Amino acid sequence: MTNKKRNTILFFILALGLILMFFVSISLGSVNIPFQDVYTSLTGGEASKSTWEYIIINYRLPKAITAVLVGTGLSISGLLMQTLFRNPLAGPYVLGLSSGASLGVAFVILGAGFLPSFLKFIILSSYGIVLASTLGSTLVLLLVLLVSQKLRDTMAILIVGLMFGSFTTAIVSVLTYFSTAEQLQKFTFWSLGNLGNLSWESICVLAFSVCFGLVLSAGSIKPLNALLLGENYAKSMGLNLNKARLIIIFATSILSGSITAFAGPIAFIGLAVPHIAKLIFQTSNHTVLYWSTLLFGSIIVLFCDVVSQMPGFDVTLPINAITSIIGAPVVIWLLVRKRNFQ
C-alpha cells in the first residue's frame, strides 16, 4: 500500500472518529440522554424532554465545541514549538505563556483581598479572570518577541522563555504563600483546567482566536518543513528566518494564550499529540502532520472529556488529570511498539 493511500485511509478513520467522539461527548454525562434525542436537538428538532434539550444546547454542546478548540489549538502549538526549537520536549507553554496567564489570574484571585468590595465582585467574575489571564500571557508574549528581535539563536529564545516562566512562577509562589485557604482553593481549581461553564459569547471569541492561530500555522507549513534540516539549510533555501520565527511564535501565543485564558492550563496535549501523529503516520512532512495533529488533538480531548464526566455519576474529574493519566501510557506504548518493530 502506498503512503498516500495509507494516509487517506487514516485521515478518513480520524474524521469518523472525531464525529463519533463529538456525539458521544454530548450524549454521555451524569444525566443519560438517548442518542436519538441528542441527534434531534442538534438538528433543530425538539427532544422528548425540555430539560434534556436545555442540557444539550446550553451545557454539553458548548463543552464539546470547547474540547475541539482546545485539542486543535494546543496540539498544533506543540507541533510548532517542537519543530521550531527542534526539541521533542517543547510544548505550547515553553515560552512561559502559561506561567504569564497564571500570574495574571493569581494577581486577581490571590490578591483580591487587598481590593475594595465593589471591585472584588467585578474582577473575580469569569470575565475578569479571562481578562487577567489574557493580559498576563500577552505581557510575556511581548517580552519574548522583544527579546527575540535581539537574539539570532533560536535555542536562546527557548531559554529566555523558560526563564520568564520560572520568574512568573516564583511570583505566583510568593502570592500563594500569603493567601487564604479559600483563595488557594479557587486558584487550584482554575489551574486544574475546565472545559465547561463557557457562554456562547466566550466560545465565539475563543473560536475566532483559535481559527486565526490555525490559519497562521497553516501558512507556516513550508517554513516548518525547511526548519527540519536546520536553520542554515532553511536560509540557503531563501527562507526569511526571523520573519518565519516571529510568525510561528505569534501563532503559538495566540493559540495557547487564548485557550489558557478560557479553559485554564491544560497539560499533556500539546506535548504528546504531535508525537502520536508522527508515530501513527510515520512522516515528518508538516503538510500531513498539521492535519493529523489537529484531528488527533480534538479526538483525544473529547475522549478525556467523556472520561472526566464520569457517565452515570454526579462527579466531574479535573480535565488536566485525565489528559495525563490517559495520554502518557498511550505515548509510552506507541514508543515501545515502534522500537519493537524496528
C-alpha positions in Angstrom: 0.0 0.0 0.0 1.4 3.4 -1.0 1.9 6.1 1.7 -0.7 8.4 0.0 -3.4 5.7 0.1 -2.5 4.7 3.7 -2.7 8.4 4.8 -6.0 8.8 3.1 -7.5 5.8 4.9 -6.0 7.1 8.2 -7.5 10.5 7.7 -10.9 9.0 6.9 -10.8 7.0 10.1 -9.8 10.0 12.1 -12.6 12.1 10.6 -15.1 9.4 11.5 -13.6 9.1 15.0 -13.9 12.9 15.6 -17.6 12.9 14.6 -18.3 9.8 16.7 -16.5 11.2 19.8 -18.2 14.6 19.4 -21.6 12.9 19.6 -20.5 10.6 22.4 -19.3 13.5 24.4 -22.7 15.2 24.1 -24.6 12.0 24.8 -22.8 10.9 28.0 -22.9 12.6 31.3 -24.5 12.5 34.8 -27.9 12.5 33.0 -28.5 9.7 30.5 -29.9 11.1 27.3 -30.9 8.8 24.4 -28.8 9.3 21.2 -32.0 9.9 19.2 -32.8 12.9 21.4 -29.3 14.2 21.0 -29.5 14.0 17.3 -32.9 15.6 17.2 -31.8 18.5 19.4 -28.7 19.2 17.4 -30.6 19.2 14.1 -33.2 21.7 15.2 -35.9 19.4 16.5 -37.4 19.0 20.0 -36.2 16.4 22.4 -38.5 14.1 24.4 -38.0 16.3 27.4 -37.3 20.0 27.5 -34.7 19.6 30.3 -32.7 17.2 28.0 -32.8 19.8 25.2 -31.6 22.5 27.6 -28.7 20.3 28.9 -27.6 19.5 25.3 -27.8 23.0 23.9 -26.7 25.1 26.8 -24.1 22.8 28.5 -22.9 19.7 26.6 -22.7 21.3 23.1 -20.6 24.3 24.2 -18.4 21.9 26.2 -17.8 19.6 23.2 -17.0 22.6 21.0 -14.6 23.9 23.6 -12.9 20.5 23.8 -12.4 20.5 20.0 -11.0 24.0 20.0 -8.7 23.2 23.0 -7.5 20.0 21.3 -6.7 21.6 17.9 -5.1 24.7 19.4 -2.8 23.0 21.9 -1.7 20.2 19.7 -0.8 22.5 16.8 1.0 24.8 19.2 3.1 21.8 20.4 3.9 20.8 16.8 5.1 24.4 16.0 7.3 24.6 19.1 8.8 21.1 18.7 9.8 21.9 15.1 11.0 25.5 15.7 13.2 24.5 18.6 14.0 21.0 17.3 13.2 19.7 20.7 10.8 16.8 21.3 10.1 18.1 24.9 9.0 21.5 23.7 5.3 22.3 24.2 2.9 25.1 23.7 3.7 26.6 27.1 7.5 26.5 26.7 7.7 30.3 26.1 6.2 31.0 29.5 2.8 32.0 28.3 1.0 29.6 30.7 3.0 31.0 33.6 2.2 34.5 32.5 -1.5 33.6 32.4 -1.2 32.0 35.8 0.4 35.2 37.1 -2.4 37.3 35.9 -5.0 35.0 37.4 -3.0 34.8 40.7 -3.0 38.6 41.0 -6.8 38.6 40.6 -7.7 35.6 42.8 -4.9 35.7 45.4 -4.6 39.5 45.5 -8.4 40.1 45.7 -8.2 40.5 49.5 -6.5 43.9 49.1 -9.2 45.3 46.8 -12.4 47.2 47.7 -15.6 45.0 47.8 -17.2 46.6 44.7 -14.1 45.9 42.6 -13.6 42.4 44.1 -17.0 41.4 42.7 -16.2 42.6 39.1 -12.6 41.3 39.0 -13.4 37.8 40.4 -16.1 37.2 37.8 -15.4 34.8 34.9 -14.7 37.7 32.5 -12.3 39.3 35.0 -10.3 36.1 35.3 -10.2 35.6 31.5 -9.1 39.2 31.1 -6.4 38.8 33.7 -5.2 35.6 32.1 -5.1 37.2 28.7 -3.1 40.2 29.9 -0.6 38.0 31.7 0.1 35.8 28.7 0.2 38.9 26.4 2.7 40.6 28.6 5.0 37.5 28.5 4.5 37.3 24.7 5.5 40.9 24.1 8.7 40.4 26.3 9.6 37.2 24.3 9.0 38.9 21.0 11.1 41.9 22.1 14.0 39.6 23.2 13.7 37.5 20.0 14.5 40.6 18.0 17.8 40.9 19.8 18.7 37.2 19.6 19.6 35.3 16.5 19.9 31.9 18.1 16.6 30.0 18.4 17.7 28.0 21.4 18.5 31.2 23.2 14.8 32.2 22.7 13.8 28.9 24.2 16.0 29.5 27.3 14.6 33.1 27.6 11.0 31.7 27.5 11.9 29.2 30.2 13.4 31.9 32.4 10.3 34.1 32.0 8.3 31.1 33.1 10.4 30.5 36.1 10.2 34.2 37.1 6.4 34.4 36.9 6.1 31.0 38.7 8.2 32.4 41.5 5.9 35.4 41.9 2.9 33.2 41.9 4.5 31.1 44.7 5.0 34.3 46.8 1.4 35.2 46.3 0.2 31.8 47.3 2.2 31.9 50.5 0.3 35.0 51.7 -3.2 33.8 50.5 -6.1 32.3 52.4 -7.3 28.7 52.1 -10.4 29.9 50.1 -8.2 31.9 47.6 -5.8 29.0 47.2 -8.7 26.6 46.6 -10.2 28.8 43.8 -6.8 29.2 42.2 -6.1 25.5 42.4 -9.5 24.8 40.7 -8.6 27.2 37.9 -5.2 25.6 37.4 -6.8 22.1 37.0 -8.5 23.3 33.8 -12.1 23.4 32.9 -13.9 22.9 29.5 -17.4 23.8 30.8 -19.1 26.9 32.0 -18.3 28.9 28.9 -21.0 31.1 27.4 -21.7 31.2 23.7 -20.1 34.7 23.6 -16.9 33.3 25.2 -16.9 30.4 22.8 -17.2 32.7 19.8 -14.2 34.7 21.0 -12.2 31.6 21.6 -13.1 30.1 18.3 -12.1 33.3 16.4 -8.7 33.3 18.2 -8.1 29.6 17.6 -9.1 29.8 13.9 -6.8 32.8 13.4 -3.9 31.0 15.0 -4.6 27.9 12.9 -4.5 30.0 9.7 -1.2 31.5 10.7 0.1 28.0 11.5 -1.1 26.6 8.1 0.8 29.3 6.4 4.0 28.2 8.2 3.9 24.6 6.9 6.6 25.2 4.2 9.0 27.1 6.7 8.5 24.3 9.2 9.5 21.7 6.6 12.6 23.7 5.8 13.5 24.1 9.5 13.6 20.3 9.9 17.0 20.2 8.4 18.4 23.1 10.4 18.4 26.9 10.3 21.4 27.1 7.9 19.6 24.8 5.4 16.4 26.9 5.7 18.4 30.1 5.0 20.0 28.5 1.9 16.5 27.8 0.6 15.8 31.5 0.8 13.7 31.4 4.0 13.5 34.6 6.0 14.3 33.0 9.3 13.4 36.0 11.5 10.0 36.5 9.9 9.2 32.8 10.0 10.2 32.6 13.6 8.1 35.6 14.6 5.0 34.2 12.8 5.4 30.8 14.4 5.9 32.3 17.9 2.9 34.6 17.4 0.7 31.8 16.2 1.6 29.7 19.2 1.0 32.5 21.5 -2.5 33.2 20.1 -3.5 29.6 20.3 -2.1 28.7 23.8 -2.8 32.1 25.3 -6.4 32.2 24.3 -7.0 28.6 25.4 -5.4 29.1 28.8 -7.4 32.3 29.3 -10.8 30.5 28.7 -10.1 26.9 29.8 -7.1 27.1 32.1 -3.7 25.5 31.6 -4.5 22.1 30.0 -1.5 19.7 30.3 0.0 17.0 28.2 -2.0 17.6 24.9 0.5 20.0 23.3 3.5 17.9 24.3 2.3 14.4 23.3 -0.2 14.7 20.4 2.4 15.7 17.8 4.4 12.6 18.8 1.3 10.4 18.4 0.7 11.8 15.0 4.3 11.2 13.9 4.3 7.7 15.2 1.0 6.8 13.5 1.6 8.5 10.2 5.4 7.8 10.2 6.3 11.0 8.5 7.9 14.4 9.3 6.1 16.2 6.4 4.1 19.0 8.1 1.5 19.0 5.3 0.4 15.6 6.8 1.3 16.3 10.4 -0.7 19.5 10.5 -4.0 17.9 9.8 -3.2 14.6 11.6 -2.2 16.5 14.8 -5.3 18.7 14.6 -7.6 15.7 14.3 -5.8 13.6 17.0 -5.8 16.6 19.4 -9.6 17.0 19.0 -10.4 13.3 19.4 -8.1 12.9 22.5 -9.5 15.9 24.3 -13.1 14.8 23.6 -12.3 11.3 24.9 -10.7 12.8 28.0 -13.8 15.0 28.5 -16.0 11.9 28.3 -13.9 10.1 30.9 -13.8 13.2 33.2 -17.6 13.5 33.2 -17.9 10.0 34.9 -21.0 8.9 32.9 -23.8 7.9 35.3 -22.2 9.8 38.3 -22.6 13.3 39.6 -18.8 13.7 39.9 -16.7 15.5 37.3 -12.9 14.9 37.5 -10.4 17.6 36.5 -9.6 17.5 32.8 -5.9 18.1 33.5 -5.6 14.9 35.5 -7.4 12.8 32.8 -5.3 14.1 29.9 -2.1 13.0 31.6 -3.4 9.7 33.1 -4.7 8.6 29.7 -2.2 10.2 27.4 1.1 9.3 29.0 0.7 5.5 28.8 -0.5 5.8 25.2 2.7 7.6 24.1 4.9 5.1 26.1 3.1 2.2 24.4 3.5 3.7 21.0 7.2 4.4 21.5 7.8 0.8 22.8 5.8 -0.7 19.9 7.7 1.3 17.4 11.0 0.2 18.8 9.9 -3.5 18.8 9.0 -3.3 15.1 12.3 -1.6 14.1 
